[in-house]
């Protein structure tokens, strides 16, 4: 295909394929794609999560039963995904040259690129959607257009959450700061199989560097495996005091969370009627080179038991 030739888009994606494209957009962010929190699909409107708090239920032997009100308290937390959309108009000529170059073999990633321009364009937009969802999950604010309240907002508003005041992270103090997080994890969930420390990029980077040596807290000069700063290949998982440590790129610098993966939820109507992806070529309608991309989806987060979660922040 010669550069500058006309590229027509004749396919409209909707219906059955919509779920696949929205799934790619929503679930390709690191937090969701790696299963770092629990995903609840098909939440059509809202889902009520029951919280059960109990007092001492083991009593001395007696003839009578204890009433529920005496030992159990039921409360609710609502997971209600909000509706979002992408209504975007792009000029084909601004993007088609890149796609054509790949089709002609001018790129080392040729085999990874879709053969249809419309697929390539959807992939470009989906990546941007995934990036935004990743940010929303952790630091979103419902008052902002295109955002829902993220965990930093919801956990900060929950008086049951274990709050830890931290210090701006460096490779020299990161061990001490992670110790504050680990120490604040309640005994009831410390050691749980899915207990995880979620770190923003700056704290994760500082931890990797500290483990490479030349740090404090008994790390030694040679670092992990006596490999110095060559020890980490960005593939292996990290841990602290036996607790898995993961990178959550959506977190703001110096904010961190420790929680069970099963206590943090992402809800979406992924397979519901709200789901829609379309690509409309405007050439036959108005003679322009514009392409319109329409995505509609729902998304939102919620946590269950605030008392089992640690929220670390510097202010």
N, C-alpha and C positions, 0 to 999 in steps of 0.2 A: 504494500500500500504506500503510495507516494505521499510525502509530507505535504500537507495543505489540501489534500483531497477531502471530499465531503464524507463525513461519518454519520450515518443515520442510525437512530435508535428506534427500533420497531417493536420492542417488547415492553409491555407494562407488567411489572411485578406486583401482584396482590394475591389475596386469597391464600392458597396452600403454601406458596413460597414465602409469604410474608413472615411467618413464624421463624423460618430459618434465618432470614436476614436480620430481623430484630433480635433474635437470639445471638447472632454474631456480634451485633452492636452492643447489646447489654452485657453479655457474658464474657467478652474478650478482655475486659479490664482485669488486672492482676488479682484483685480481691475476689472476684467471682469466678474467673476461669480456673483458679487454683484451689477453689473450694475452701477459702479461708473463713467464710461465714456460711450460714445455712440459707439456701435459696428456696423460697416458697413460690412456685409458679402457679398460674391459674387462680390467682386471687382476683375474683371478678370485681368485687366492690371493696370489701374489707374482711379481715379475719380477726376474730376475737381470740386472744391468747389468755387462758386462765392462769393466774398466779396463786399458788397455794402456800400459805405461811402457816406453820404449826408450832405450837408450844410443846412441852414435854408430853408425849403421847403414851409413854410407858408409866404406868401407875402401880401402886400396890394392889394386890388381889382384893377384889370386892365383888359384891353381887350386882352392882349397878353399872350401867353404861355411862360414859361421858358423852354429852351432847356435842354435836359438831361445833357449835358456837364456843364451846369451852376450850377446844384444842386446835381447831382449824379456822383459818380466815381465807376466804376466796376473794380475789380482786381480779380486775381485767386490765389488759393492755391491748390496744387496737393497732393492728397493722393495716394501714389503708393507703395503698399505692395511689399516687396522683397521676393524672393524665398529662402527657407531654407530646410535643410534636416537633418535627423538623419540616419547615416549609422553605425550601432553598432553591434559588434560581442561579444557575451557573452558565457561563458561556463556554460552549464546547471547544472553541479554538484555543482557550486558555489551558486546556488539559489534554486535548487530543494529541498534541505533538509528543508529549511524554509517553502516552500509551502507544503511539505508532513507533516510537524509537525502540520500545521494548519488543514490539511485535516483529521488528526488523532484526532483532538479535543484538541490539547495541547495549544490552544490559546483562550482567552476570546472573540476575534473578529472573531471567526470561521465563523459566519453567514455572515460576510461582505466580506469574501474572495471568489473570483471566483472559481468555481469547476475545471476549466481547467488551466493547468500550463501556457499555452500560454496567456490566459487572464490576469493572475496574472503578468506575465512578461511585458506585454504591459502596465498594470497599473503602474508598477514600473517606466518604462521609461517615460510614459506620465506625471507622477508627476514631473519628472526632467525637462521635456520640459515646463510644466506650470510654474515652478519656474523661469526658464530662461526668459520666455516671460514676466512675471511680472517684472523682473529686467529691461528688455529691454524697456518696456513701459515708464519707468521713467528715467532711467540712461543709456540706451544703447548708444553705439557709433558706427556709421556705419563702421568706419575704422577697427573695431575689428571683427574677424571671428565669425559668428553666431549671430551678433547683427545688429539692425537697430537703427537709431537715436531716442532717447527717448525724452520726453517732456523737460527735463532739458536742453538738447542740442538745441532743436528747439525753445523753448521759450527764451533761452539765446541769440539766434541769431536774434530774432525779436525785432527791436527797438521800436515797439509800446507797448510792454509788460511793465507793471508797476513793476519796480524792487525795491525790499526792501532789504536793508543790515541788517542782523540780527547778533545776538550774540549766541555763543554756548549755547545750551539749558540746563537748570537745572530746577528742580521742583520749585526753588525760583524765577526764572525770566520768566517762560513760559507764565504767564498771560500777562506780558508786551510785550513779543514777539508776541503772538497771537494778541494783540492789534495793533501792527504795521501792521500785515497782514490785519486785518479787516479795519483799517483806510485807507489802500491803495486801497481798492476795489472801482472802479468808481461808482459814484452816479447812473449812468444809469442802472447798474446791481445789485447794492446793494439791497437786498430784493427779488431778483429773486428766484423763487421756487426751482430751482436746483443749486443755488450758494452753493459751497462746499469748505471747507478748507481741503486739503489733507496733512497729516502729515506723516513723517517717524516714524519708531518704537521708536526712542529715545525721540522725542518730544511728541508723543502720550502717552508714558509711563510717562513722566514727568507731563503731564497735568492730567492724572488719579491720580497720587500721590498728585499733588497740590490740586485737588478737594477733596482729602481724609483728608485735614486739615493740620495743622502745617505749613501752607504756608503764603505767604504775600498777599497783594492786597485785604485785607478784607475777606479772606476765612474762618477765624476763626479756632479754635483749633479742633473742632469736625468734620469739613468737611461737605460734602453733606449729608443731611438727618441725621446729627449728628451720622453717622456710622463710622467715622474715615476711616482708610484704608480698611475697610470691605465693603465699599459702592458699589464697582464696581464688576459686575459679568461677564465681558467680552462679554455680550450679548447686552446690551442696547446702543443706539447711544449717542454720545456726541454732544454738541453744544457749541458755543462761541458767545455771544451777539446775540443769535438767529440763527446763521449760523451753519449748520451741520458740524461736524468735523469727518473725517473718517481716518482710518489707511490705508496707502498705503505702504506695506512692501518693494516695489521696490525702494522707494526713499532713497537716501543717507542720513545719519545723518545730521541734521540741514539744510536740504533743504525742502522747502514746496511750495505748489501751492494753490492758491485760484482761482477757475474758475467755471463756469456753466458746469454741466455734458454734456450738449448739445453743448458745445463749444470745447470739447476734443473728438477725434475720434480714434478708432482702426479699421483698415481695414484688411480684409483677404479674400482670395478666397476660403473660407471654403467649398463651394459646387462646386468649379470649377474643371476643369480637372487636375489642379496641385495637387489635393488632393490624397494622397496615403499612406496606411499603410500596411505593409507586415511583416509576421513572417516566416522566412525560417529555417527549421531544416536541418542542414548540415549532419546529420548522414547517410542518404542514398546517399549523394553526395561524401563525402570524408571520411566517417567512424569516424568523430570526434564527440565530444559532444558539439560542438558549435551551437549557435543559432544566426541568423542574424535578426536584426530588422531594417526596413526601413520606415521612415516617410518623407513625402514631403508636405510642406505647404507654404503659403505665409502670411506675417504679416508686419504691419507698423502702424505708428501713424501720426496724424496731428492735428493741432488746426486751428480754423477759424479766430476769431477776437482777435488779440493779445492785443488790447487796453482794452479789458474787463477782462484780466487775470492778476493776481499778481504772481510774481516769487520772493520767499524769499530765500536768501542764505547768508551765513556768509562771503563769499569772492567774 
